[in-house]
Each structure stands twice: as structure tokens, then as C-alpha cells.
């Protein structure tokens, strides 16, 4: 199974429909030792997480197919790097982190 932790725009129904062709069913979880911030790039300001001991980012965990994970990669820009992280629940999931902090 492929799990993806989302804390930002991948939670939006319109983004899910455009990228995956379906609405994803998520459940709450948290990413420990990271903090939520924003990044401004051409096209707008977007959420992004960076390492920060003691902090926690709330989000949703989704189960994706390999093709859907590839679609998520295509959606995220070079400002993001996909890495495996252990969530508060103990589940290991892919997370898009700031490419500057990995």
C-alpha cells in the first residue's frame, strides 16, 4: 500500500479530481517534528513543511495507487521533495517537504 500525508492543496476536492480523477478518502494524522510554513512561487503562495523539533503538522493520510502517486509528483513542483516519514500514528507515509530542508 502507498500512503501519502497531505497538509495542503492535495486535500482540496478540485485538486484531487484534476490530479487523480476521484475524490480521496482521508483520515486525520500528524507529522511530528515539522512545522507548517508557506512558500511563494509564480502562481501563488502555497503551504510547505520544514523540520522543526517539537512541532507538529496536522493533515490527512490517503491511500494511493502507483499511478496516483506519480500524478501527485507531477502536481508538486521542484520546491517540494517527496520523502518517507513516520507519522504520529506510527504509519510510514510519503510527505512532500521543502526541498531546501531534506
N, C-alpha and C positions, 0 to 999 in steps of 0.2 A: 504494500500500500504506500502511496505517496501522500504525505501530509504537507500542507502549506499554511503557515501562520500569516495572517493578514492584519495589519493595523491601520490601513489607509484605503486608497481608492479601489483596491480589488474587492472591498466589501460592498461597493455600490452596485446595485442591480443592473444599471445601464452598462457598466464596465464588464460585468460578468456575462451579460447577454452578448455584448460585442466580441469579447475575447473567447468565450467558451461555448456560446450558443445555448446556454442554460443558466438558470439561477442556482447558485451553490447553496447547500445547506451547511451552515457553520455552527460551531459550538464555542462558547467562551473559553479562553485560556489566557495566559500571560507569559511574557518573555522577561525573565529575571535578568538583572544586571545590565539593563539597557535603558535609555531614555528616548522619548519621542521629541523630535525637533522638526524643522522644516528646511526645505531646500528650494531656492528659486532658480528656475531654469527657463529657457524660452518655452512659452506655453503656460507658465504659471508657477504657483508655489505649491509644493507637494510635501506630505509627511515623509519622514525618514527616521530610522533609529540608529543610534550610536551606542557603543559600550559606555556604561556608567554604573560602576559597582554600587549596589544597594538600591538602585532604582528598578522600576518595573514598567513594562508597556502592556496595556490591555489590548486584546484583539480577539480574532476568531480563527479557529482552526478548520481547514477544509480538506477534504479528500479529493485528489485529482487523478486523472489518468496521465500517462506519459505525454500524450499529445496536448493535454491541457496545461501541463507544466511548461512545455515548450512554448505554448501561446502566452503564458504568463511571462516567460523570459523575453519574448518579443515585445510585450507591452512595456516592461520596465526598461529604463534607459541605462546608459553607461554609468550613471551616478549611483546605481544600485548593483550590489554583488549578492548572488544567492548563496547562502551558507546554511549548513545543518546546525541547529541549535536545540538544546533540551529546554522544553517549556516547563512552567510551574507544575503542570500535571504529571511531568515525567516523560511525556511523549516527545520523541525527536521529530522535528519538522524543518522543512526548508523555510528560510526567512530572507527577505530582501533587506540587506543592511546598507548603510552608507559605504560606498566603495572606498572611501578615504579611511574608514575605521576597521577594515578587515585585516 
